[in-house]
Amino acid sequence: MKALEGTGGLMHTRGVFSRAVYILFLIIVSTNRGYSQDVTDQALRLMFYNVENLFDIYDDSLKDDNDFLPQGLMRWNYSRYTKKINSLYKTIIAVGEWHPPDVLALCEVENRKVLEDLVYGTYLSKYKFGIVHEDSPDERGIDVCLIFRKDRLELINYEYWIPSGFKSGEFTSRSVLYAKLRSASDTLHIIVNHWPSRRGGVLSAEGDRQKIAAMVKTRVDSIVNNSGYRSKIIIMGDFNCSPDDQAIRLLVEQADSDPFMVNLSERDASDGKGTYRYLGIWEMIDQIIISPGLLNSDYGLYTNDNLFSIFKPDFLLFRDPKYPGLTPFSTYRGYRYQGGYSDHLPVVLDLIFPDQHQQE
């Protein structure tokens, strides 16, 4: 596929940054993150990112995408679209420091075309990414998807889930993506979520969030029963609720309140950190939850809460004009175009090997 006109990201020879400046930029980001290049090269890096309305500029007669058309409310046009693609490319490269992450889970993407423009229309095309995507029942047409490096992982299978008990056409939110991947001798079960929005009030979709949480927990039970208690499961996404919400507790805890899964985002949330800012308050609604098999592994890939982080370089933030402090540099603020990246910050998890942990 021919690269998008006007794209090419930071490494394009006609871009704003020279190669030297680009390298300096990555060094600064790497230093702020505190990551070792050796860890990046030897293990796996995973990222989840709500990319804030990644729509193309064409009308989909089956979905309510009218706001994001050139004559729509948001005045979404080709120039703004290509800027958005380049901004996401820049973020993905920066998260990976010198290389993009091995697994990228994204939400709020309209269709496969926008993913192909991102993966094949920028210099991400160098990295042999595979795409996992299907259209969801969401009325606006926004989906969850997975992008993975085929030179680093093998896709075994995937499927999309919706809760049982809904009649045809009744479930109009995002389906949940399950992907099974193999990395060397390890099998990873990755579950990507974008739970119903709290738009209209926190309780407006609480019932649906709890139904989805119960479904995911049941599916995780099945994985553990089939693969054993050492199963390596990663649940990530925009849950539209905090780690202490009832729906998250339903997913994470067993009936006796002992941990069933481990929410790596909980510590940052308790420290007042977050990925999304609402009325001047940070909220931890983008989370990564893992099975104990990834914490207690004495072979293969391993992780802990110190290897989880919110990616928040300066270029993803700007001074909040209404409330004290910084807020994500979003593409839109209300209906006003800003030209930023997203109204969410990405979350990142590194998987390393036990011998790397012992060397730290």
C-alpha positions as CSV (number, residue, x, y, z in Angstrom):
1,M,0.0,0.0,0.0
2,K,1.3,3.4,-0.9
3,A,2.1,5.6,2.1
4,L,-0.5,8.3,2.9
5,E,0.2,11.6,1.3
6,G,1.7,13.8,4.0
7,T,2.4,10.9,6.3
8,G,5.7,9.2,7.2
9,G,5.9,10.3,10.8
10,L,9.1,11.6,12.5
11,M,11.5,9.6,10.4
12,H,10.5,11.1,7.0
13,T,13.4,13.0,5.5
14,R,11.1,15.9,4.8
15,G,9.5,15.8,8.3
16,V,9.8,18.4,11.0
17,F,12.5,16.5,12.9
18,S,15.9,15.6,11.6
19,R,17.2,12.1,12.4
20,A,19.4,13.6,15.1
21,V,16.6,15.4,16.8
22,Y,14.4,12.3,16.5
23,I,17.1,10.2,18.3
24,L,17.5,12.8,21.0
25,F,13.7,12.8,21.4
26,L,13.7,9.0,22.0
27,I,16.6,9.2,24.4
28,I,14.6,11.8,26.5
29,V,11.5,9.6,26.4
30,S,13.5,6.5,27.3
31,T,15.2,8.3,30.2
32,N,11.9,9.5,31.6
33,R,10.5,6.0,31.4
34,G,13.4,4.4,33.1
35,Y,13.4,1.4,30.8
36,S,16.4,-0.6,29.9
37,Q,17.0,-1.1,26.2
38,D,18.1,-4.7,27.0
39,V,14.6,-5.4,28.4
40,T,13.0,-4.1,25.3
41,D,15.1,-6.2,23.0
42,Q,14.9,-9.4,24.9
43,A,11.3,-9.5,26.2
44,L,7.9,-8.2,25.1
45,R,6.3,-4.8,25.5
46,L,2.5,-4.5,25.4
47,M,0.5,-1.3,25.1
48,F,-3.2,-0.4,25.4
49,Y,-4.3,3.0,24.0
50,N,-7.8,4.6,23.6
51,V,-7.0,6.6,20.5
52,E,-10.0,8.9,20.7
53,N,-12.3,8.5,17.7
54,L,-10.0,7.3,14.9
55,F,-12.5,7.6,12.1
56,D,-11.8,7.8,8.4
57,I,-13.5,10.6,6.4
58,Y,-16.0,8.4,4.5
59,D,-19.6,7.7,5.4
60,D,-20.6,4.3,6.7
61,S,-24.3,4.0,6.0
62,L,-24.6,1.2,8.6
63,K,-23.1,3.2,11.5
64,D,-23.6,6.6,13.1
65,D,-20.4,8.2,12.0
66,N,-22.0,11.4,10.6
67,D,-20.2,13.7,13.1
68,F,-16.8,12.6,11.7
69,L,-17.3,13.5,8.1
70,P,-16.0,16.6,6.3
71,Q,-19.4,18.3,6.5
72,G,-20.2,16.8,9.9
73,L,-20.2,18.5,13.3
74,M,-16.5,17.8,13.9
75,R,-15.4,19.0,10.4
76,W,-13.3,15.9,10.1
77,N,-11.3,16.0,6.9
78,Y,-8.3,14.4,5.2
79,S,-5.7,16.8,6.7
80,R,-6.9,16.2,10.2
81,Y,-7.1,12.5,9.6
82,T,-3.5,12.2,8.3
83,K,-2.3,14.4,11.2
84,K,-4.0,12.0,13.6
85,I,-2.4,8.9,11.9
86,N,1.0,10.6,12.2
87,S,0.4,11.5,15.8
88,L,-0.5,7.9,16.7
89,Y,2.6,6.7,14.9
90,K,4.8,9.1,16.8
91,T,3.3,7.9,20.1
92,I,3.7,4.2,19.3
93,I,7.3,4.6,18.3
94,A,8.0,6.7,21.5
95,V,6.4,4.0,23.7
96,G,8.7,1.4,22.1
97,E,11.7,3.8,22.5
98,W,13.7,2.5,19.5
99,H,11.1,0.0,18.2
100,P,7.3,-0.1,18.5
101,P,5.8,-2.3,21.2
102,D,5.3,-6.0,20.3
103,V,1.5,-5.9,21.1
104,L,-0.7,-2.9,20.7
105,A,-4.3,-3.1,21.8
106,L,-6.4,-0.2,20.6
107,C,-9.9,1.0,21.0
108,E,-12.1,3.7,19.4
109,V,-11.0,2.7,15.9
110,E,-13.7,2.8,13.2
111,N,-12.6,0.0,10.9
112,R,-9.8,-2.0,9.4
113,K,-9.0,0.7,6.9
114,V,-7.8,3.1,9.6
115,L,-5.6,0.4,11.0
116,E,-4.1,-0.3,7.6
117,D,-3.4,3.4,7.1
118,L,-1.6,3.4,10.5
119,V,0.3,0.1,10.1
120,Y,1.1,0.2,6.3
121,G,0.8,4.0,5.6
122,T,3.6,5.0,8.0
123,Y,7.0,3.7,8.8
124,L,5.4,1.1,11.1
125,S,5.3,-0.9,7.8
126,K,8.9,-1.8,8.5
127,Y,7.9,-4.0,11.5
128,K,5.7,-6.7,9.9
129,F,2.6,-6.0,12.0
130,G,-0.4,-8.3,11.8
131,I,-3.9,-6.9,12.4
132,V,-6.8,-8.5,14.4
133,H,-10.0,-6.6,13.8
134,E,-13.7,-7.2,13.3
135,D,-16.6,-4.7,13.3
136,S,-18.4,-4.6,16.6
137,P,-22.1,-4.0,17.3
138,D,-21.4,-0.5,18.6
139,E,-23.8,2.1,17.1
140,R,-21.0,4.6,16.4
141,G,-18.9,1.9,14.7
142,I,-15.9,2.1,17.1
143,D,-14.1,-1.2,17.7
144,V,-11.4,-2.8,19.8
145,C,-8.5,-4.4,17.9
146,L,-5.0,-5.8,18.3
147,I,-1.8,-5.1,16.3
148,F,1.1,-7.5,16.9
149,R,4.6,-8.0,15.5
150,K,4.6,-11.2,13.4
151,D,8.3,-11.5,13.7
152,R,7.9,-11.7,17.5
153,L,4.7,-13.5,18.1
154,E,2.5,-16.0,16.3
155,L,-1.3,-15.6,16.3
156,I,-2.9,-19.0,17.2
157,N,-6.5,-17.9,17.1
158,Y,-8.9,-15.1,18.1
159,E,-12.6,-14.5,18.6
160,Y,-14.9,-11.7,19.7
161,W,-17.3,-12.1,22.6
162,I,-20.6,-10.5,23.6
163,P,-22.5,-11.3,26.8
164,S,-25.2,-14.0,26.6
165,G,-28.8,-13.1,27.2
166,F,-29.1,-10.3,24.6
167,K,-31.5,-10.7,21.8
168,S,-30.3,-10.0,18.3
169,G,-29.5,-6.3,17.9
170,E,-29.9,-5.6,21.6
171,F,-26.2,-5.4,22.4
172,T,-25.0,-2.1,20.9
173,S,-21.6,-1.7,22.7
174,R,-18.2,-2.9,21.9
175,S,-17.5,-6.7,21.8
176,V,-14.6,-8.1,23.7
177,L,-11.6,-9.3,21.7
178,Y,-9.8,-12.5,22.8
179,A,-6.5,-13.4,21.1
180,K,-4.2,-16.4,21.8
181,L,-0.6,-15.7,20.8
182,R,2.6,-17.7,21.1
183,S,6.0,-16.2,22.0
184,A,8.8,-18.8,21.9
185,S,7.6,-21.4,24.4
186,D,5.0,-19.1,26.1
187,T,1.3,-18.9,25.3
188,L,-0.3,-15.5,26.0
189,H,-4.1,-15.1,26.3
190,I,-4.9,-11.4,25.7
191,I,-8.4,-10.0,26.3
192,V,-9.1,-6.4,25.0
193,N,-12.0,-4.4,26.4
194,H,-13.8,-1.1,25.9
195,W,-16.7,-1.2,28.3
196,P,-19.9,0.9,27.9
197,S,-19.4,4.6,28.6
198,R,-20.5,6.5,31.6
199,R,-21.9,9.2,29.4
200,G,-25.3,10.1,30.9
201,G,-24.1,9.1,34.4
202,V,-22.0,6.6,36.2
203,L,-24.9,4.2,36.7
204,S,-26.3,4.5,33.1
205,A,-24.5,1.4,31.9
206,E,-23.4,-0.2,35.1
207,G,-25.6,-3.2,34.5
208,D,-24.0,-3.8,31.1
209,R,-20.5,-3.4,32.5
210,Q,-21.2,-6.0,35.2
211,K,-22.6,-8.4,32.5
212,I,-19.4,-8.0,30.5
213,A,-17.3,-8.4,33.6
214,A,-19.1,-11.7,34.4
215,M,-18.7,-12.9,30.9
216,V,-14.9,-12.2,30.9
217,K,-14.5,-13.9,34.2
218,T,-16.3,-17.0,33.0
219,R,-14.2,-17.1,29.9
220,V,-11.0,-16.7,32.0
221,D,-12.2,-19.6,34.2
222,S,-12.5,-21.7,31.1
223,I,-8.9,-20.8,30.0
224,V,-7.6,-21.7,33.4
225,N,-9.5,-25.0,33.5
226,N,-8.2,-25.9,30.0
227,S,-4.6,-24.6,30.4
228,G,-3.9,-24.9,34.1
229,Y,-3.4,-22.3,36.9
230,R,-0.1,-21.2,35.3
231,S,-2.0,-19.7,32.4
232,K,-0.6,-16.4,31.3
233,I,-3.6,-14.1,30.8
234,I,-3.6,-10.3,30.2
235,I,-6.9,-8.4,30.4
236,M,-6.5,-4.8,29.3
237,G,-8.7,-1.9,28.1
238,D,-10.7,1.1,28.8
239,F,-13.1,-0.1,31.4
240,N,-14.9,3.2,31.9
241,C,-14.7,2.7,35.6
242,S,-12.0,2.7,38.3
243,P,-10.2,-0.3,39.9
244,D,-12.4,-0.2,42.9
245,D,-15.6,-0.2,40.9
246,Q,-18.0,-3.1,41.5
247,A,-17.7,-4.5,38.0
248,I,-13.9,-4.6,38.2
249,R,-14.0,-6.3,41.6
250,L,-16.4,-8.8,40.1
251,L,-13.8,-9.6,37.5
252,V,-10.7,-9.6,39.8
253,E,-12.0,-11.2,43.0
254,Q,-13.2,-14.7,43.8
255,A,-16.3,-15.3,45.9
256,D,-14.2,-15.2,49.1
257,S,-12.6,-11.9,48.1
258,D,-9.2,-13.5,47.5
259,P,-7.5,-12.3,44.3
260,F,-8.6,-14.2,41.2
261,M,-6.7,-11.8,38.9
262,V,-4.2,-9.1,39.8
263,N,-4.9,-5.5,38.8
264,L,-1.6,-3.9,38.1
265,S,-3.2,-0.4,37.8
266,E,-4.5,-0.4,41.3
267,R,-1.4,1.0,42.9
268,D,-1.2,4.0,40.6
269,A,-4.9,4.6,41.1
270,S,-4.5,4.7,44.8
271,D,-1.7,7.3,44.4
272,G,-4.1,9.6,42.5
273,K,-2.7,8.8,39.1
274,G,-4.7,8.2,36.0
275,T,-5.1,7.9,32.3
276,Y,-8.1,10.2,31.8
277,R,-8.9,13.6,33.4
278,Y,-12.5,14.6,34.1
279,L,-13.3,17.9,35.8
280,G,-9.7,18.3,36.8
281,I,-9.5,14.8,38.5
282,W,-7.4,12.0,37.2
283,E,-9.2,8.7,36.7
284,M,-7.6,5.3,36.2
285,I,-10.1,3.9,33.7
286,D,-7.5,2.3,31.3
287,Q,-6.1,-0.7,33.1
288,I,-4.1,-3.9,32.8
289,I,-5.1,-7.0,34.8
290,I,-3.1,-10.2,34.8
291,S,-3.4,-13.8,36.0
292,P,-1.2,-15.0,38.9
293,G,0.6,-17.2,36.4
294,L,2.5,-14.2,35.1
295,L,3.5,-13.1,38.6
296,N,4.6,-16.5,39.9
297,S,6.3,-17.9,36.7
298,D,9.7,-19.5,37.2
299,Y,10.0,-20.1,33.5
300,G,9.2,-18.1,30.4
301,L,7.7,-14.6,30.6
302,Y,7.2,-12.9,33.9
303,T,6.0,-9.5,35.1
304,N,5.1,-7.4,38.2
305,D,3.5,-4.1,39.1
306,N,6.8,-2.3,38.7
307,L,6.8,-3.2,35.0
308,F,3.4,-1.5,34.5
309,S,3.3,2.2,33.8
310,I,1.3,5.1,32.4
311,F,3.0,6.6,29.4
312,K,2.9,10.3,29.9
313,P,5.7,12.2,28.0
314,D,5.3,16.0,27.8
315,F,4.1,15.9,24.2
316,L,0.9,13.9,25.2
317,L,0.0,16.6,27.8
318,F,-0.9,20.2,27.9
319,R,-1.9,22.8,30.5
320,D,-5.6,22.4,31.4
321,P,-7.3,25.7,30.5
322,K,-10.0,25.2,33.1
323,Y,-8.5,23.3,36.0
324,P,-5.1,23.4,37.6
325,G,-2.6,21.0,36.2
326,L,-1.9,19.0,33.0
327,T,-4.4,17.1,31.0
328,P,-4.1,14.8,27.9
329,F,-3.6,16.7,24.7
330,S,-6.7,15.5,22.9
331,T,-7.7,15.7,19.3
332,Y,-10.8,17.6,20.3
333,R,-11.9,19.5,23.4
334,G,-15.6,19.3,23.3
335,Y,-16.4,20.2,19.7
336,R,-13.3,22.4,19.2
337,Y,-10.4,20.8,17.2
338,Q,-7.1,21.0,19.0
339,G,-5.0,18.7,16.8
340,G,-3.7,16.6,19.8
341,Y,-3.2,12.9,20.2
342,S,-6.0,11.5,22.4
343,D,-8.0,12.3,25.5
344,H,-6.5,9.2,27.2
345,L,-2.9,8.3,28.1
346,P,-1.6,4.8,27.1
347,V,-0.7,2.1,29.6
348,V,2.3,-0.1,29.1
349,L,3.4,-3.5,30.4
350,D,6.7,-5.2,30.0
351,L,7.1,-9.0,30.2
352,I,10.6,-10.1,31.0
353,F,12.2,-13.4,31.9
354,P,13.0,-14.6,35.5
355,D,16.7,-14.3,35.0
356,Q,16.3,-10.6,34.0
357,H,14.3,-10.0,37.2
358,Q,17.1,-11.5,39.3
359,Q,19.7,-9.2,37.6
360,E,17.8,-6.0,38.4
